[in-house]
Amino acid sequence: MNAKQVQKFVVSYLDSTGCQLIEKSPSHVTVKLSPDADRALTNRPYYWSFVDRTGSEPETMTYRWSFESPSMADRAAASPISYIMTESGRIVQEDVYFGSRRLLQLFEASQQGGRCVTLFEEPPRGRMDPLGSQPYTAWLGVNFKVGYECDMKREELYGWGISLATGVINEKFMDTLRDKRLTPRLPSNVHLLRNGLSLRKGMTQLEQTMERKLKNGDFSWAVEAEGRRQDELERIRNYYEPMLDSMGHPDQKEQRDALSVRFSQREAEIDWQYRPKVIVTVMNCGIFHLPGIH
């Protein structure tokens, strides 16, 4: 990422978390964090536990982030953090560049905060009846990751959505969102249709549809993997079993037990490595309110 891309990402994160941009230029931003961003970025658990216990008004921190990437020599010589005292309080200064500690923290915070979102499609500007109200349907969108694992691994991503009004499933739902302008705020002149499905029921239907799809897939890779697993098991049996059979003398009991343990461990390792399995995980999800009745 170059400096322009880093700044675009940082400003997008600040906007999405409701931070107050005090000053902005092509090379830096000065921002007063929102409570949510302050909790995620400042590592002040004791302060926030005090605020939560007492119900007092929180005082969030102010940062000045510079996006001009310093040279390696400057990074080594300079302190990563400096401070400016102003009439309104202390401002923390940092360089934010690709590979910096702060940018990595922002990546992690956006990943955690973006695992489940609620967004609305922005209506076309100038085309809405100012006295009318457009219906919006809620969709549950889920990104599934399917891993086909044995001694090799393959992954597939599925971005599916289900209408919470009708139960219709769109298997290319995430593709339909790419060109839409989405906002976390409810647009004006919009009303939300009543859901016919709960979130739990919608998720269950998506999971059942995914399960049916996987059951109808091609599992020749699993048959081949199982064959390799049996070949490996046979190979180590031919190695260990003759040695175990030759250790029948009572004086060799301790050696035999130790060898038997190693044999069992190797069998378990081969089973873990070669046994075919399909693992489905949910990467992230969200409620997307889109215009129309679906």
C-alpha positions in Angstrom: 0.0 0.0 0.0 1.3 3.5 -0.9 0.7 6.6 1.3 -2.5 7.5 -0.6 -4.0 4.1 -0.2 -3.1 4.1 3.5 -4.8 7.5 4.0 -7.9 6.4 2.2 -8.2 3.3 4.4 -7.7 5.3 7.6 -10.2 8.0 6.7 -12.7 5.4 5.7 -12.3 3.7 9.1 -12.6 7.1 10.9 -15.8 8.0 9.0 -17.4 4.6 9.6 -16.7 4.8 13.4 -18.1 8.3 13.8 -14.8 10.1 14.6 -14.5 13.9 14.3 -12.1 15.0 11.6 -10.5 18.3 12.9 -8.0 18.8 10.1 -7.3 17.0 6.9 -4.6 17.5 4.2 -3.1 15.2 1.5 -0.4 14.2 4.0 -2.1 14.0 7.4 -5.3 14.0 9.4 -6.0 15.3 12.9 -8.9 13.4 14.5 -10.8 13.2 17.8 -11.7 9.6 18.2 -15.3 8.4 18.8 -15.9 6.3 21.9 -16.0 3.1 19.8 -12.7 3.9 18.1 -11.1 5.0 21.3 -12.0 1.7 22.9 -10.6 -0.2 20.0 -7.3 1.8 19.5 -6.1 3.4 22.7 -5.7 0.4 25.0 -7.3 2.1 28.0 -9.3 -0.7 29.6 -9.2 0.8 33.1 -10.4 4.2 31.9 -13.3 2.7 30.0 -14.2 0.5 32.9 -14.4 3.6 35.1 -16.6 5.4 32.5 -18.8 2.3 32.3 -19.1 2.1 36.1 -19.8 5.7 36.8 -21.7 6.7 33.6 -19.5 9.8 33.2 -19.0 11.5 29.9 -16.0 10.0 28.2 -13.1 12.1 27.0 -11.6 10.5 23.9 -8.1 11.0 22.6 -7.0 13.2 19.7 -4.4 12.0 17.2 -2.5 13.6 14.3 -1.6 10.9 11.9 1.0 11.6 9.1 0.9 9.5 6.0 4.3 10.5 4.5 6.2 7.3 4.8 9.6 7.9 6.6 12.8 6.3 5.4 14.2 3.3 7.2 16.8 5.4 8.9 14.2 7.9 10.1 12.1 5.1 11.5 15.0 3.7 13.5 16.1 7.1 14.8 12.8 8.7 15.6 10.4 7.9 18.4 7.2 6.4 17.0 5.0 8.7 19.1 5.3 12.4 20.0 3.0 14.9 21.6 1.7 18.4 21.0 0.1 20.5 23.8 -2.7 22.7 22.6 -5.4 24.8 24.2 -7.9 22.0 23.7 -5.6 19.3 25.1 -2.8 16.9 24.2 -2.5 15.6 20.6 -0.6 12.4 19.9 1.5 12.5 16.7 2.3 9.3 14.8 3.5 8.2 11.4 1.1 5.8 9.8 2.5 3.8 6.9 2.3 0.3 5.5 3.9 -2.0 8.1 3.5 0.5 11.0 2.1 -0.7 14.4 -0.8 1.7 14.2 -1.9 0.6 10.7 -1.8 -3.0 11.8 -3.9 -2.1 14.8 -6.4 -0.3 12.5 -6.5 -3.4 10.2 -7.4 -5.6 13.3 -10.0 -3.2 14.6 -11.7 -2.9 11.2 -11.7 -6.7 10.9 -13.2 -7.2 14.3 -15.7 -4.4 13.9 -16.6 -5.5 10.4 -17.5 -9.1 11.2 -21.1 -8.1 11.5 -22.5 -4.9 10.1 -25.8 -3.2 9.4 -25.9 -1.1 6.2 -28.4 0.6 4.0 -28.3 1.3 0.3 -28.2 5.0 -0.5 -31.1 6.0 -2.8 -30.3 7.6 -6.2 -29.8 11.3 -5.6 -32.5 13.6 -7.0 -34.8 10.7 -8.0 -36.7 10.3 -4.7 -40.2 11.8 -4.1 -39.6 14.1 -1.1 -43.1 13.3 0.1 -43.0 9.5 -0.6 -41.4 6.6 1.2 -39.6 3.8 -0.5 -39.8 0.2 1.0 -36.5 -1.5 1.9 -36.1 -5.3 2.4 -33.6 -6.6 4.9 -31.1 -9.2 3.6 -28.9 -11.4 5.8 -25.6 -11.6 3.9 -23.0 -14.2 4.9 -19.5 -14.9 3.6 -18.7 -18.6 3.9 -15.3 -20.1 3.6 -15.3 -23.8 2.7 -12.0 -25.7 3.2 -11.4 -29.1 1.6 -8.6 -30.5 3.6 -6.4 -33.6 3.6 -2.6 -33.8 2.9 -3.5 -30.9 0.5 -5.8 -28.0 1.0 -8.3 -26.0 -1.2 -10.6 -23.2 -0.2 -13.6 -21.7 -1.8 -15.5 -18.5 -0.8 -19.3 -18.1 -1.1 -21.1 -14.8 -0.6 -24.7 -15.7 -0.1 -27.7 -13.7 1.0 -31.2 -14.5 2.1 -34.2 -12.1 2.1 -35.6 -11.9 5.6 -38.9 -10.9 4.1 -39.5 -13.8 1.7 -36.7 -16.4 2.3 -35.4 -16.0 -1.2 -31.7 -17.0 -1.4 -29.3 -15.2 -3.7 -26.0 -17.2 -4.2 -24.3 -14.2 -5.8 -25.5 -11.7 -3.2 -22.1 -10.2 -2.4 -21.5 -9.6 -6.1 -24.7 -7.6 -6.2 -23.3 -5.3 -3.4 -20.1 -4.3 -5.2 -21.5 -1.4 -7.2 -24.0 -0.2 -4.5 -23.4 2.8 -2.3 -23.9 1.7 1.3 -24.2 3.7 4.5 -24.6 2.8 8.1 -27.3 5.5 8.5 -31.0 5.0 7.6 -31.7 7.2 4.5 -34.5 9.7 4.5 -37.9 8.8 2.9 -37.4 5.1 3.5 -39.4 2.6 5.5 -38.3 -0.9 6.4 -40.5 -3.9 5.6 -41.4 -6.3 8.3 -39.2 -9.4 8.4 -40.9 -12.8 7.9 -37.8 -14.7 9.1 -35.8 -14.2 12.2 -32.0 -14.0 12.0 -31.6 -17.4 13.5 -34.1 -18.9 10.9 -32.4 -17.1 8.0 -29.0 -18.4 9.1 -30.3 -21.9 9.5 -31.7 -21.9 5.9 -28.4 -20.6 4.5 -26.5 -23.4 6.4 -28.9 -26.1 5.2 -28.6 -24.8 1.6 -24.8 -24.9 1.9 -24.9 -28.4 3.4 -27.0 -29.7 0.4 -24.7 -28.0 -2.0 -21.6 -29.6 -0.4 -23.3 -33.1 -0.3 -23.9 -32.9 -4.0 -20.3 -32.0 -4.8 -17.5 -34.0 -6.3 -15.7 -36.0 -3.6 -13.2 -37.9 -5.8 -10.5 -35.9 -4.0 -11.6 -37.4 -0.7 -11.5 -41.0 -2.1 -8.0 -40.4 -3.4 -6.9 -38.9 0.0 -8.3 -41.9 1.9 -6.4 -44.2 -0.4 -3.2 -42.2 0.4 -4.0 -42.4 4.1 -4.4 -46.2 4.0 -1.1 -46.5 2.0 0.7 -44.5 4.7 -0.8 -46.5 7.5 0.1 -49.7 5.8 3.7 -48.5 5.4 4.2 -47.6 9.1 2.5 -50.9 10.2 5.0 -52.8 8.0 7.8 -50.9 9.8 6.6 -51.1 13.4 4.7 -54.3 13.8 7.7 -56.6 13.0 9.8 -54.8 15.6 7.0 -55.1 18.2 6.6 -58.8 17.5 10.3 -59.3 18.0 10.2 -57.8 21.5 8.4 -60.6 23.3 11.0 -61.0 26.1 9.9 -59.7 29.5 13.1 -57.7 29.7 12.1 -55.8 26.6 8.7 -54.7 28.0 9.8 -51.1 28.6 11.3 -50.8 25.1 8.2 -52.4 23.6 5.8 -50.0 25.4 7.9 -47.0 24.2 7.9 -48.2 20.6 4.1 -48.9 20.9 3.6 -45.3 21.9 5.6 -44.0 19.0 3.6 -46.3 16.7 0.3 -44.9 18.0 1.6 -41.3 17.6 2.6 -41.9 14.0 -0.8 -43.4 13.2 -2.5 -40.3 14.8 -0.3 -37.9 12.8 -1.0 -39.7 9.5 -4.7 -39.8 10.3 -4.7 -36.0 11.0 -2.7 -35.2 7.9 -4.5 -37.4 5.4 -8.0 -37.9 6.6 -10.3 -35.9 4.2 -12.6 -33.4 5.8 -14.7 -30.4 4.8 -14.6 -27.4 7.2 -17.1 -24.5 6.8 -16.6 -21.3 8.6 -18.4 -17.9 8.6 -15.9 -15.1 7.8 -18.3 -12.2 8.3 -21.9 -11.3 7.9 -24.3 -8.4 7.9 -27.8 -7.1 7.6 -28.2 -5.2 4.3 -31.3 -3.1 3.7 -31.9 -2.8 0.0 -34.7 -1.0 -1.9 -37.7 -3.0 -3.2 -39.7 -5.9 -2.1 -37.9 -9.2 -2.4 
